[in-house]
Amino acid sequence: MNSFSNNKYSSSVRKYFANTHYGLFNLHPSASAMDIRRSYRELSKLYHPDTTNLPLEEAKQQFQKLNEAYGILANPEKRSLYDLQIGYSRWNVIQSSYDLSMSLSEEEEGMTSTYLDPTERPLSGGELFALLLMGITIISCLLLAITLAWLRSSII
């Protein structure tokens, strides 16, 4: 998880993003959608007016801020625009697949995929083969239908 509490990010980076929606979630702007959702769920339980120990007005304000921030960060288009507003660019971010400060058990737990979004992963060999077979089947069916239609029209 790309949290500021990992001591992975310098204090100047923390201060720079502290007054942003990412700072509200205690996340770095390179955090994945799953990290944002996880943080939102934890904080929404903390700030929801029905479940918090905070005064009602303060809880409402915090919960509204949280919902507004999540509404922006959960939507990829809005998030990209927001990142431009705060001066963060994903083009110059290199995401390492390893965090050398994590222990082996933490690494195994957090390394389910090196891709940020499941739709970004390349197709496997088996998936490509299945697509090839489906394409051949569709083309064969079309050729068979055209051949049968041509044979029936020439018989009559």
C-alpha angles and dihedrals in degrees: 000000000000097000126152089229091070090082084230093116126062121247091248090059090048091051092047094056097032095099095047132086087263090057090052089057092040089237136129115243090248090065116128124246088253091055091050092049092047092050092046092053092050094047094043089058089050097048103032107122091229096052106034134091091216121107111277096247094048091047091051092050094047092046091050091050089049093050092047092050092047091048089058100039096044093056110073095211094047090044092054091050091047091050089054090050093054093042099251120138125192092200094079097042116107110194113207117215090219133056105202093200093063123092120238094260092050090048093052090047095050100036102078092130137357090216120089094217127029090228091061097065119104120249117265123237091257092051091049091049091050090051090050091051091049091050092049090048093051092048091047092050091050092049091048092050092048091047093049092047091050093047093049093048092050092049094056 
